[in-house]
């Protein structure tokens, strides 16, 4: 698979290098993510940028999570010049820009452990079927106070959903939106969320690769803005017991080459085409196996519990927000807005891998013409086990350990990741799970030390 279009690269190179000179850029950060989604960067002086564009920049991948073993460590980064942006908070004497890169092996082939390449490969599968996969993530996060040299889970305010008068971070969010816009990200909305100190920023519906780039950018940009305001932004799914956790609901649909929404059918009760129904059925069929990728932390499964608006039950609906997939109502004259909202991902996930498995599982539903079960509009949290079994409604894994085992058994999800990423991802998450399950927590000491 060829990721770098040499003709387009040459056309953009002149433009980007001229912009770097005009903006007086002194340094360029070559960015990429490891398998679990942490952002990595190699900084170069701007006078090395032209050579990096033409020939790539070598680095040692042996120390990157899930990349390569020491014997096969040499790799190089090829900048995707469409992602070039000056970093707003690093303007001045040492003005710095960033560009997101593809990762290549020494033989000139795409490195199979590059999460961005994993998504590009699955999007190419959709393209072969005549579709572009668009996504619109909604990222929730908390702003905590800092002090005494460490971050504490103390919310910055006591406001609630859409509150204004008690929302102390209204100006901070404006700074965040301005920074994102300066980096080329089109923001749709920003508002206070349900829990104290919790916020949400949503950006425009775009092809999934760009949406994943935007997600990675948003996470580190918001942390930088928060820090400049003596706050700490965290995307941890459940930082405080007893209140809502942070999700990353993802709106998604397939568009044809002519720009039509392939999910829309005005004659259907829910406005869904047969293809959309099959796509949703595919995601429901693999929801259990996708869970470790979409909710990848031990902490993720403390968010995915009944209540707090977090989806647990594998079902779909239009109005019911306890369902795993929701089909929002749209105005009939706006067919482009027809979409399916997957509600179980959280903002700690690697967005490249998350969108890749979501798309591949949806396409599996289309290829196999899977039937879509009946929607469930009742409040699923009120169902007992008998009712759930009667309605054949399964639940997501209850822990990261269960999710890892589900991933091991789901060949379609592993196929989306590719053999290299699937093996390394499962290995990394198994280490994390084993570390957690053998750790003696303060809760255990509080409850058992003096009792036994």
C-alpha positions in Angstrom: 0.0 0.0 0.0 1.5 3.3 -1.1 0.7 6.1 1.5 2.8 8.9 0.2 1.6 10.4 -3.1 4.9 11.7 -4.5 3.2 14.1 -7.0 1.1 15.6 -4.3 4.0 15.6 -1.9 6.1 17.7 -4.3 3.3 20.1 -4.9 2.8 20.6 -1.2 6.5 20.8 -0.4 7.0 24.1 -2.1 3.9 25.6 -0.3 4.8 24.2 3.1 8.5 25.2 3.0 7.5 28.7 1.9 5.0 28.9 4.8 7.6 27.8 7.3 9.8 30.6 6.1 7.1 33.2 6.2 6.0 32.1 9.7 9.7 32.1 10.8 9.6 28.5 12.0 12.7 27.4 13.7 11.9 23.8 14.6 9.5 21.1 13.3 8.1 18.2 15.3 7.7 15.0 13.3 4.8 13.3 15.1 3.3 9.8 15.2 1.6 7.5 17.7 2.5 4.2 19.3 0.1 1.3 19.3 -1.7 2.3 22.5 -2.1 5.9 21.2 0.5 7.9 23.0 1.8 10.8 20.8 5.5 10.6 19.9 7.7 13.2 18.4 11.1 13.7 16.8 12.2 17.4 16.7 14.4 18.7 13.8 15.7 22.2 13.0 13.8 23.7 10.1 16.9 23.5 7.8 16.5 19.7 8.0 12.9 19.8 7.0 13.4 19.7 3.2 15.6 16.6 3.5 13.0 14.9 5.8 10.3 15.6 3.2 12.4 14.1 0.4 14.0 11.2 2.2 12.3 10.7 5.5 13.9 10.9 9.0 15.4 7.8 10.6 14.7 6.8 14.2 15.0 3.9 16.5 11.7 2.1 16.9 12.8 -0.5 19.5 11.7 1.7 22.5 8.3 2.6 21.1 5.4 0.7 22.6 4.4 -2.1 20.3 6.7 -1.1 17.4 9.7 -3.3 16.9 12.2 -5.5 18.7 15.8 -4.4 19.0 16.9 -6.6 16.1 14.5 -4.8 13.7 14.5 -1.3 15.2 15.5 1.0 12.3 12.6 2.9 10.8 12.0 6.2 9.2 9.2 8.9 9.2 7.7 10.4 6.1 5.8 13.6 6.7 2.2 13.9 5.6 2.5 17.6 4.5 -1.3 18.0 4.6 -1.0 18.0 8.4 1.6 20.8 8.7 0.6 23.4 11.3 2.4 26.0 13.4 1.9 25.2 17.1 0.1 28.4 18.5 1.6 28.2 22.0 5.1 27.7 20.6 5.4 30.9 18.6 8.1 33.4 19.4 11.9 33.1 19.4 11.7 29.3 18.8 8.5 29.1 16.7 7.7 25.4 16.2 5.5 23.6 13.7 4.3 20.0 13.7 3.6 17.5 10.9 2.1 14.1 11.4 4.1 11.3 9.7 3.8 7.8 8.2 6.1 5.2 9.6 8.2 3.1 7.1 10.5 0.1 7.4 14.0 0.2 6.0 13.0 -1.7 2.9 10.6 1.2 1.9 7.4 -0.7 2.9 4.8 0.7 5.2 5.5 -0.4 8.8 2.6 -2.7 9.8 2.7 -1.4 13.4 1.9 2.2 12.4 -1.7 2.8 13.7 -2.3 5.5 11.1 -1.4 3.1 8.3 -3.8 0.5 9.9 -6.7 3.0 9.5 -5.6 4.0 6.0 -5.6 0.3 4.9 -9.1 -0.3 6.2 -10.3 3.0 4.6 -8.9 1.7 1.3 -11.1 -1.3 1.7 -14.1 1.0 2.0 -12.9 3.0 -1.0 -12.7 -0.2 -3.1 -16.4 -0.7 -2.3 -17.1 2.9 -3.4 -17.4 4.5 0.0 -15.7 7.2 2.2 -16.0 6.7 5.9 -16.7 9.9 7.8 -16.6 10.3 11.5 -17.4 13.0 14.0 -16.0 12.3 17.5 -17.3 14.1 20.6 -14.5 14.2 23.2 -15.3 14.7 26.9 -12.6 15.6 29.4 -12.2 17.0 32.9 -10.3 20.1 34.0 -8.7 19.6 37.4 -6.9 22.1 39.7 -3.2 21.7 40.2 -1.3 22.3 43.4 1.5 21.1 45.7 3.4 19.8 42.7 0.8 17.3 41.6 -2.6 16.8 39.9 -5.5 16.0 42.2 -9.0 14.9 41.1 -10.5 18.2 42.2 -12.9 19.6 39.6 -12.3 23.2 38.5 -16.0 24.1 39.0 -19.3 22.9 40.3 -21.3 23.5 37.1 -23.6 21.0 35.3 -24.8 20.2 31.7 -24.8 23.4 29.5 -24.4 25.6 32.6 -23.1 29.1 32.0 -23.3 31.2 35.1 -21.3 28.7 37.2 -19.0 27.5 34.4 -15.6 28.8 35.4 -13.9 27.4 32.3 -15.9 29.2 29.7 -12.9 31.4 28.7 -10.6 28.4 28.9 -12.7 26.6 26.4 -12.7 29.6 24.1 -8.8 29.5 24.3 -9.0 25.8 23.4 -11.3 26.4 20.4 -9.0 29.3 19.2 -6.0 27.0 19.4 -7.6 24.2 17.5 -8.9 26.5 14.8 -5.4 27.9 14.4 -4.2 24.4 13.8 -6.7 23.8 11.1 -9.4 22.0 13.1 -13.0 23.1 12.5 -14.8 23.0 15.9 -18.6 22.7 15.9 -19.5 23.1 19.6 -17.9 23.4 23.0 -19.8 23.2 26.3 -19.9 22.1 29.9 -20.8 18.5 30.4 -22.9 16.7 33.1 -20.3 16.3 35.9 -18.6 19.1 37.8 -15.4 20.1 36.0 -16.3 18.1 32.9 -16.4 19.5 29.4 -16.9 18.5 25.7 -15.5 19.7 22.4 -16.9 18.4 19.1 -15.4 19.0 15.7 -16.7 18.8 12.2 -17.6 15.6 10.4 -14.7 14.6 8.1 -13.1 11.5 6.6 -11.9 9.2 9.5 -8.2 9.6 8.9 -8.5 13.4 9.3 -10.8 12.9 12.3 -8.2 10.7 14.0 -5.5 13.2 13.3 -7.8 15.9 14.8 -8.4 13.7 17.9 -4.7 13.2 18.6 -4.1 16.9 18.1 -7.0 17.9 20.3 -5.7 15.8 23.2 -2.3 17.4 23.4 -3.5 20.9 22.5 -6.1 21.0 25.3 -3.5 19.8 27.8 -1.2 22.7 26.7 -4.0 25.3 27.0 -5.1 23.9 30.4 -1.5 24.1 31.7 -1.2 27.7 30.7 -4.3 28.4 32.8 -2.9 26.5 35.8 -5.3 23.6 35.2 -4.9 20.0 34.1 -6.9 18.4 31.3 -7.4 14.6 31.6 -9.0 12.2 29.2 -9.1 9.4 31.8 -12.5 7.7 31.3 -13.5 7.6 35.0 -11.4 9.8 37.2 -14.0 10.3 40.0 -16.1 7.6 41.7 -19.9 8.2 41.7 -20.2 10.7 38.8 -20.3 10.6 35.0 -17.2 9.4 33.3 -15.8 10.8 30.0 -16.8 9.2 26.7 -15.9 9.7 23.0 -19.2 9.2 21.2 -18.5 8.8 17.5 -21.0 9.8 14.8 -20.3 7.9 11.6 -21.6 7.3 8.1 -20.5 6.1 4.6 -20.6 8.5 1.7 -20.5 7.6 -2.0 -18.1 8.9 -4.6 -20.7 11.4 -5.8 -21.1 12.8 -2.2 -24.4 11.1 -1.3 -24.9 9.7 2.2 -25.2 5.9 1.7 -26.8 5.6 5.1 -29.9 7.6 4.2 -33.3 6.3 3.0 -36.2 8.6 3.4 -38.7 5.8 3.0 -37.4 4.0 6.1 -39.0 4.6 9.6 -35.6 5.5 11.0 -34.3 7.1 7.8 -31.8 4.2 7.4 -30.8 2.5 4.1 -30.4 -1.2 4.0 -26.7 -0.7 3.8 -26.7 1.4 7.0 -28.7 -1.3 8.8 -26.2 -3.9 7.8 -23.3 -1.7 8.9 -24.9 -1.2 12.3 -25.6 -4.9 12.6 -21.9 -5.6 11.9 -20.8 -3.3 14.7 -23.3 -4.8 17.1 -22.1 -8.3 16.1 -18.5 -7.4 17.0 -19.1 -4.9 19.8 -17.8 -7.4 22.4 -14.6 -8.1 20.4 -14.1 -4.4 19.7 -14.3 -3.3 23.3 -10.6 -3.7 24.2 -9.7 -1.3 21.3 -12.5 1.3 21.9 -12.2 1.2 25.8 -8.6 0.2 26.3 -7.9 0.9 30.0 -8.5 -0.9 33.2 -10.3 2.4 34.2 -12.5 2.3 31.1 -14.7 -0.5 32.6 -15.4 1.7 35.7 -17.2 4.0 33.2 -19.0 1.3 31.4 -21.4 0.4 34.2 -25.2 0.9 34.3 -26.2 4.5 34.9 -24.2 7.7 34.3 -25.4 7.6 30.6 -22.6 5.1 29.7 -23.8 2.3 27.3 -23.4 -1.3 28.6 -26.0 -3.2 26.6 -25.4 -4.2 23.0 -28.4 -2.8 21.2 -29.5 0.2 19.1 -32.2 2.8 19.3 -33.1 6.3 18.2 -34.1 8.0 21.4 -32.7 5.7 24.1 -29.3 6.9 25.2 -28.6 3.7 27.2 -28.3 1.9 23.8 -24.8 1.1 22.4 -25.7 2.7 19.0 -28.1 5.5 18.6 -29.5 6.8 15.3 -30.2 10.5 15.9 -33.3 12.0 14.3 -32.6 14.2 11.3 -34.7 16.6 9.3 -35.9 14.8 6.1 -34.5 17.6 4.0 -31.0 17.0 5.4 -30.2 13.4 4.3 -26.5 14.1 4.6 -27.0 14.2 8.4 -28.1 10.6 8.7 -25.6 8.8 10.9 -25.0 6.1 13.5 -23.6 7.2 16.9 -21.4 4.6 18.6 -21.4 5.5 22.3 -19.0 3.0 24.0 -15.5 4.5 22.9 -13.7 6.6 25.4 -11.1 9.4 24.8 -8.2 7.3 26.0 -8.4 5.0 22.9 -6.0 5.2 20.0 -8.4 6.9 17.5 -6.6 5.3 14.4 -7.2 1.8 15.7 -10.7 2.6 17.0 -11.9 4.0 13.7 -10.2 1.1 11.8 -12.0 -1.6 13.8 -15.3 0.3 13.7 -15.2 0.6 10.0 -14.0 -3.0 9.3 -16.7 -4.5 11.5 -19.3 -2.3 9.8 -18.1 -3.5 6.4 -18.2 -7.1 7.6 -21.9 -6.5 8.3 -22.4 -5.2 4.8 -20.5 -8.0 3.1 -22.4 -10.7 5.1 -25.7 -8.8 4.8 -26.3 -9.1 8.5 -29.9 -8.4 9.6 -30.4 -5.6 12.2 -32.2 -6.6 15.4 -35.3 -4.6 16.5 -34.4 -1.3 18.3 -34.9 -1.1 22.0 -36.3 2.3 23.1 -37.0 1.4 26.8 -34.5 2.3 29.5 -32.2 -0.7 29.5 -30.9 0.0 33.0 -34.3 -1.0 34.3 -34.2 -4.5 32.7 -33.4 -7.5 34.9 -31.5 -10.5 33.7 -34.6 -12.3 32.7 -35.8 -9.5 30.5 -32.3 -9.1 29.0 -32.2 -12.8 28.1 -35.7 -12.7 26.7 -34.8 -9.8 24.5 -31.5 -11.4 23.6 -29.6 -8.3 24.7 -25.9 -9.0 25.5 -23.6 -6.8 27.5 -20.1 -5.4 26.9 -17.2 -6.9 28.8 -17.1 -6.1 32.5 -13.4 -5.7 32.7 -10.3 -5.2 30.6 -9.4 -8.8 31.2 -12.7 -9.9 29.7 -12.3 -7.5 26.8 -8.8 -8.9 26.0 -10.2 -12.4 25.8 -13.0 -11.2 23.6 -10.5 -9.6 21.2 -8.5 -12.9 21.1 -11.6 -14.7 19.9 -12.8 -12.1 17.3 -10.9 -12.8 14.0 -12.6 -9.9 12.2 -11.4 -7.3 14.8 -7.9 -8.8 14.6 -8.0 -8.7 10.8 -8.8 -5.0 11.0 -5.7 -4.4 13.2 -3.4 -6.6 11.2 -1.3 -9.4 12.7 1.5 -7.2 14.0 -0.7 -4.7 15.8 -3.1 -7.3 17.1 -0.3 -9.3 18.7 1.5 -6.3 20.2 -1.8 -4.7 21.4 -3.0 -7.8 23.2 0.5 -8.2 24.7 0.6 -4.7 26.0 -2.9 -4.8 27.4 -2.4 -8.2 29.0 0.6 -6.8 30.9 -1.5 -3.8 32.0 -4.4 -6.1 33.2 -2.0 -8.5 35.1 -0.4 -5.5 36.8 -3.8 -4.2 37.9 -5.3 -7.5 39.0 -2.2 -8.3 41.2 -2.0 -4.8 42.8 -3.3 -4.5 46.4 -5.4 -1.4 46.4 -6.2 1.1 49.2 -9.8 -0.2 49.0 -8.7 -3.7 49.9 -6.7 -2.5 52.8 -9.5 -0.3 54.1 -12.0 -3.2 53.9 -9.9 -6.3 54.8 -6.8 -5.5 56.8 -8.4 -5.2 60.2 -11.2 -7.7 59.4 -9.2 -10.8 58.8 
